[in-house]
Amino acid sequence: MKKHSGITLVALVITIIVLLILAGVSISLTIGNNGVLSQASNAVIANKDAAAKEELAMAWAAATTKYWSEKTADSTKTLRDYLTKEELQKNLTGGTIVEGPIYTNGQYRVKYEKDGQIYTYTIDANNNVTNVTGNASTWDGTTVSEGLIGEGTEASPYLISSVPDLYYMSEKMSKWENITGLNPDRTANGCDVRANYSHYKLTTDLSLKGQEWLPIGVTRKEDGTFNSGTFYEGSFDGGNHEISDVTINYDSDYGFFLTFIKVTIKNLILTNIDFSGKGSIGGISGVSMTWNYTPVPQISNCYVSGKIRSTGFLDTTLDHYTMQSWCVGGLAAWTDGPVIIDNCTVDVDVFGHYYVGGLIGQAKSTCTTVDGVDVFGTRITNCTVNGKVTGNKEVAGFIGSGYGFSMNNCVSNADVETVDSPLYNSDSAQNFSGLVGQAEGKVWVENCRYTGNIRINKDITIVGPIAGVAYVGTFKNCTNTGNITCTQNVTSLGGILGYFNNGTNGLATGCSSSGNIIVDTTKNVRYSGRIVGTLGGVDAATFVFTNCTNTGTSNGITEDIGRRYTN
């Protein structure tokens, strides 16, 4: 029947064309680019677009209405918690959300499939829906631009309008060479600035599907070795555009950008990345180093999705992987010095061994006191992590380990698990959490949430949903709704904090958990508490947690504090 229907449709089209020609309409007016059939086809496409746009707008309005109807004065959820793929899909009758919503720079971006057509829409703060569907620039693997339009300044950045442009930028950066500035007609404008000190702006979507790619700032020499250069000072504005299908396999520390120092990365969307190697790997940045330079590096309004896997180096004499896969993060592998990160979303499956985080593997910075107030060098605000985080030591849904950082209004929905492989089983896991695996020094974590689940499948030292270990730190008004499941032996398990040291002004107040703790009763859980597994500090014997509660089931754990010891 389908075959006959197809033949009937073809015959009908042919009949219409013949009738139009017999009526005196020329072939070009019938089937040309501006012909009757072409115009009819465009009208059909426009009608489909309008129908898809209307349906998406209605679903968007329904999710927004639900947020306002359920919002209460003490609610910790924001509008972005309701504008999710799952919530929108509930109100879509004929289409499917295939990507998004992705939030950058005050607007959302959604890829929506309806009637076999994929549309890309943006929705602004006023709920205006705009079709931005277009073909992303691709690459043949060889073509390289001869220059970039612009002057390389903040006011007139070099424009990245194709994949050959992006490769040209990376090549010049890897060799510490000047960019050739071009006018819009691609004649030289004389504004030739060192690539590593320039400002750039992306003007269109790019696709790297099917291409071998290297981190920005790395190119391969003919002898197989590499040129590499640091993005030292400047900026990259993604313009809310998407770079998709980035596949990199590189056995050194890297991210999409190899390394940057005094640089701002903003409004960049990286989707379906596949990063692998044996060193430290991050989604946007491999290493961000400042050493207290100014301006401080910034990553804002960025989105990353895909997977990152760092295996480390296989030691055949020991028959397991060594710990050289340090620092793996969905946004940045590690930061050394102050960094500002704001309004970023990561939806990445992250795999590593040591210092593994959904956002940052390791965040090292400074904390100074000005007029009695702590000023943290690294400040992280309004960020969200989804996906999954797998590792062995200092592993968390947000930051694996670090010090000198603050986190405000951040959420991790990522599941966190131990590595399930004999090649990583040389010793026990340690310091797992939904938010911070280990706070090595002073940190500040406020109004943050963990909603994922933690699963421990091997012997572990310490685990807690808000922090695994907090040697020094302040945790205020943080919540956990996720479960902790331990199938093996545990040294210290807490319903909110695994280990907490209240010394040097350590503080935990207003924190709560409604998640469940599930342990194998045949295994040994040495210290366990509904609030904290182990409490240390100079006044641990008398310390009291303020307004901290646990309403979840705790598998027979009855004490709020499992162990107190003075140190």
N, C-alpha and C positions, 0 to 999 in steps of 0.2 A: 504493500500500500504506500509506503514512504517513497519508493522508487517512482510509482505512477504519479504521486503528488508532485514530485520534483519535475518530472517531464511535463506535466500539465502547466506548472508555473513557468517553465522555460518557454513552452509554446505560447502562453499568454503574453509574455514579454515580447516575443518575436512578432506576434499578431499586432500588438500595439504599435510597434515600430513601423511595421508595414503599412498600417492604416494611416499613421502620421505622414509617412512619405507619400502615399497615394493622395493624401489631402494637400500635398504641395509643400510640406515642411521638409527642409533639407536635412540630410543626415547629420551635419554638424550641429544644427539647431536641435536635433533630436537626442543625439548621444554624445555630443561634445562636452567639454568641461563646463560650459554654461548652458548646456542643452536642457530640454524639458525634463528628461529622465534624471539628469544630474541635479537639477533644482528640486525635483520631487524627492530624490534621495536625501538631499541636504535638509529638506523640510522634515522628513521622517526622523533623521538624526537629531534635529533641533527639538522635535517633539519628545523623543526619547530622553534627551538631556533634561528637558523641562520637567518631565515626569519623575526622573530620578532625583533631580534637585529638590522637587517639591516633597517627595517622600522622605529624603534625608532631612530636610528642614523641619518636617513634622516630627520625626523621631527626635531631633535635637531639641525641639520645643518641649516634647514630652519628658525628656530626661531633665531639662532645666526646671520644669514645673515640679517634678518629683523632688528635686533638691530643695526648692523653696518650701514645699509643703512639709517636708520632713525635718527641715533645719530647726534646731533648738539652740538656746543660748549657750549651752555647754557642749555643743556638738564639736567634735574634732575634725569632721569631714568637710571638705571644700567642694565647690562646684566641679572641679576636675575629677573628684572621686565618682561623680555620677556620669560624667561625659566619657564613658568607657565603651570599648567595642561591644562588650556583653550587654550593657544597658541599652545602647542604641539598637542592637540587633533585635531586642525584644519588640521594638515598635516598627520594624521593617517587614513588609509583607512580601515583596517581590525581589529584594536584592540582598546582597551580602557585603559586609564590611571586610575588605581584604587587607587593609592596613590602616592603622591609626585608631582613634584620633591622636595625632602628633601635635603637641603644643610647643610653639616657639614664638617668641616676640609678640605676644598678645593675640595670636591667632592659631586656629587649629587647622590641620591638614588631614583629609580623609580620602582613601582610595575605596571606591564603591563600585561593585559589579552588579549590573542589572541587565537582563535580557542579552547576556553574552558580551556586553560592552563594559569596559572598566573606565570609570570617570575619576578624575582627581579634583577635589573641591577644597576650597579654604572657607572657613567660617570665622568672621571677625568678632570683636567684642559686642557688636550690635546684632549678632546672629545673622548677618548678611552672608548668603552662600554664593560663592563665585566658582565657576568652572575654570580650572587652570590646566586642564588635560592637554598634554602635548608630548611629542616624542623626545625623549632624553637624548642628549648628544652621546654618541658611542665612539669607539676607537678601533682602528685597524691594527693597532699594535706597533706601528712604525712611524706614522705621521707626527711631526713635531712642529709647533708654531715657530715663527721667526721673531716674534716679539709679542707684547701685550699692549692693548689699548689702555691709555691712562698715563699718569705721571708717577705712580707709586707713593703718593702722599695720602694722608688721611682724607683730605678734601677731594682728591682725584686719584682714587686707588687704581691699580692695575686690574683690568677686568678679565675674569676667567669665564669664557663663553663657550668652551668646548673641552673635550678630553685632551686634545693636543696642546691646548693652553695650559691645562693643569700639569701635564707632563713636562712642558717647557719650564714652568715655575719650579717644579721639583728638581729638574736637572740643573738649573742655574743655582739653586740653593745648595745642592750637593757639592758643587764645585766652587762655591763662594764667588760667583760671577755676577756681573750686572745684568739686569733685565733691559732689553731694548724697548723703550717706550714708543708707542705708535699713536698716530692720530686715528680718528674713526675711519678714515679711508685707508688705513694701514700703511701710511707713509710715516717715516721716522719723525718723532717730535723732539728728539734731543734730551728727553728726560730719562736717562739711563741710571738707575739706582741699583745698588747691591741687593740681590734677591733676598738675602737674609735680614735686611733692614727695611723691607718694603711693606706697604699696605695693599691688600687684595680684596676683591669682591666677586663672588660667584653670581652669574647673571642668568643661569639656566640649569635645569636638571641634567645630571650626567649619569651614564651607566657604564660600569666597567665589567659587565658580564662577559665571561669567557676570556678575560685577559689576565696575564701575569702582571701583578702590580707590586710595587715596593713602597715603603713608607715615604711620605713627602720629605724630601731632603736626602734620599738615597737613590743612586743609580748604579747600574752594573757596568763594570769595565769589560773590555774585550777579553781580558785574561781571567774573568770570573770573579775577581775581587770587586770591592764596592767603593764608590765615592760617597761620603756622608758629610752633611753640613747641618749645623744647628739653625733653627729659625730663631734668630737672636732677639730682634726687636721689631715690632710692627703689629699687623693685625690681619685676620682673615674673617671676612663677613660672608657667611653663607647665603645671605639674602633670602632666608627661608626656603632655599632650594635643596633638592635631594641629590646625594651621590649614592648610588645603589650598587649592590653586588660587588663589593670590594673584597677580593681574596688576596691575602698576603701570607706567605710562609717565609719567615726570616729569623735566623738563629742568633739574634741579639736583642737588646732592649728596644722596643718600638711601640708606636701607636699609629693612627692614620698620619699624624705628624711625628717624625722621629723623636725630636726633642725641641722644647722651646723654653725661652727664658723670659724676656720682657715683652710678652705677646698677649694679645686679646683674640680669642676665638669666639665667635658669636653667630647665632642664627643659622647653624649648620645642621643638616639632617643627614645622617649616615644610616642606611638601611641594608639589611641582609649582609652584614660583614661576616667574613670567615677568616679570622686571624689565628695563626698557629706558629709555633716555634719552641725554643728551649730557654728563652730568657724572660725578662719582665715585659708584659704586654698590656696595653690599655687601648680603649676604643678610640678616643680622640688623641691622647698624648701617651707616649711611652714614659717619658721623664719630663717633669716640669721643675726646673731648677731656678732659684732666684738668688739665694745667698744674700737676701735682704737688699737686692737691687730695686730700683724704681724705674718705671712703674711696675706694680705687682702684676703677675700674669692673671688673666681672667678667662674663665670659660662660662658663657652664659647663653641661655635660650638654645641649647643644643639637644639633639636626640640621637640615640644610637640603638640599633637593633641587630641581632645576629648571634654569633658565638665566638668565644675567645678560648683558646686552649694552649696552655704552656706546659709541656711535659717535663722540662728539665733534661738533664743528661743521664743516659743510662750507664751506670757503673757496673760493668760486666763482672768485676771481681766480687762485688757484693750482691749482684743480681737484683738490684733495685735502683730506682731513680734517685739521684742526689738532689739536694735542696736548691739547686741553682735556678729553679723556676720560681724565684722570689718575686713578689709584687706583681699581682695580676688583678686588674680592675676593669669594670665595664666602661668607665669613662677615662680613667688615668691609672697607669700602673703604679707610679709613686710620685709624690711631690716632695721636693727638698727645699723648704723655705716657704714663705707666705704665698698663698694662692687664693683667689676669690672665685667661688663656683656658685652660680645662681640659676635657678629655674631650668635645670637640666633633667631629662628623663632618659633612663637606660632600661632597655628590654633585651638583655643579653644573657645567654648561658655562659658562665665563667668557670673555667677549670684551671686549677693550679695546685701548687704544693704548700707554699709558705707565704703568708701575707696575701690573702685572697679576699677581695671585697667586691660587692655588686657595683659600687661606684668607684672606690679607690682601694688599691691593694695596701699601700702604706702611705700615710700622710704625716710627714715630719715638718714641724714649723716651730714658731716661737710664741711665747706668751709673756707679755710685759705688763707691768702694773703702772697705770697712770692715774694719779690722784685717788689711789685706793681701788681702782677699777681694773679688772683684767682685760687686756686687749689681745685678742688672739690673732696670730698672723694669718692662718688659713681659716676662712669663713665660708661655710657651706649653708645655703638657704634655699628653701622651696624646691628641693630635688626629690625625684621619685625613682625607685629601682623596682623593676619587675624581673621575671626570668628565674634563673637558678644559679646557685653558687656552690661549687664543689671544691674541697681542699682538705688539707691535713693539719695545718698549724696556723693559728691566728686567722680565722676564717669567719666572715660575717656577711650579712645581706647588704651592708652599706660600706663600712670601712674595716678592713682586716686588722690593722694595727696603726698606732700613731700617737702623736702628742702635739700640743700647741694648736689644736683646732677647735672650732665651735660648729655645732650643727643646730639649725633652727628650722622648724616647720618642714621636716623631711619625713618621707615614708619609704619603707622597704616592704614590698609584697613578695620578695624573692624567697623561694625555698632554699634551705641551706643543708648540705649533706657532707658526710665524710667521704673520702675517696674509697671506692670499693674495688681495690686491685691489690694483689699481693706484691706488686712492684713498688707500692708505696707503704707497705706494712712493716717497715723496719722498726718503727716505734709507734707509740700511741698518738692519738690526735690530741690537740690541746687548744683551749681558748676559742670556743665557738659561740656565735651570737647572731641574733637577727639584725642588730644595728652596729655594734662595735665589738670586734673580737677581743682586742686588748688595748686599753688606754694606758700607754707606757708612762705618760706624764700628764700634766694638767690639760683637761679638756672640758668643754661645756656642751651639753646635749639637752635641748629644751624643745618641748612640744613636738616630739618625734614619735612615730608609730611603727610598729612591726606587725604585719598581718600574715606573714608566710608561716611555714612549718619547718622545724629543725629536726633532722633525723640523724641519729648517731649510730653507726653500725660497727664501731670498733671501740676498744678501750680509749677513754678520754680523760683528760685531767679536769677541765672546767668548762661549764656551759651555762648560759643564761640568755634570755631573749633580748634584753635591752643592752647588756654588756656581759661579755664573758668574764674578763678581768678588768677592773678599774683600780689601778694603784693610786691615782689621784684624779679627781674629777667631780663635776657637778652634773647631776641628772635631775631635771625638773619636768614634771607634767608629761612624762612619756608613758605610752600605753602599748600593751602587747595583747593581741587576740589570737596569736598562733599557738600551735601545739609543739611540745618537745617530746620526741620519742627516742628512748635510749635502749638499745638491745644488748649492750655490753657494760663492762664495769665503768663507774664514774667516780672521780675523786671528790668533786664539789659541784653540786647542781642547785641552781636557784630559780625560783619562779619569775624573778625580775632580773637579778644580778647573780652571776655565778660566784664571783669573788669581789669584795668591795673593801677598800682600805679608806677609812674616814679621816686619816691623818692629813695634815697640811690643807685644812679647810675642805676636805672631801664632803660632799653633800648629796643626798638622794631624797627628794621630796615630791609628793604629789604624783608618784608613779603607780601604775596599776596594771594588772594582768587578769584577763578572763580566759586565757588559753589553758589547755590541759597538759599535765605532765604524765607521761606514760613510760614506765620503766619495767624491765624484765625483773620480776621479783627473785629470780634465781641468781641474779648477778649482784655484785657488791656496789652499793652507792654509799660511799664513805661519809660524806657530809651533804645534807640536803635541807633546804628551807623554802617556805612558800614565798619569801621575799628575797633572801640571799642565802647561798649555800655556805659561804665562809665570810665572816666579818673580821677584819684585822684593823689595828690602829692603836694609838696610845690610850684611848678611852673606849676600846671595844667592849669592855665589860659593862659599860653603862649606856652606850650609844643607842639612840632610839630613832628609827626611821619615821619621818613626819608624813602623815597622810598617804602612806603606801599600802595598797591593798591587793589581795589576790582572791578572786572569786571563782577561779577555775578548779577543776578536780585535780588532786595532786597525788594520786596513787598511794595514799596512806601517809603522806608527809603532813605532819601536823604543826611543827614549829615554824615560826616566821624566819628565824635565824638558825641555820643548821649548826654552826660552830662559831664561837667567839674566841679570838686570841689577841693578846696585847703584844705589840712589837714596836 
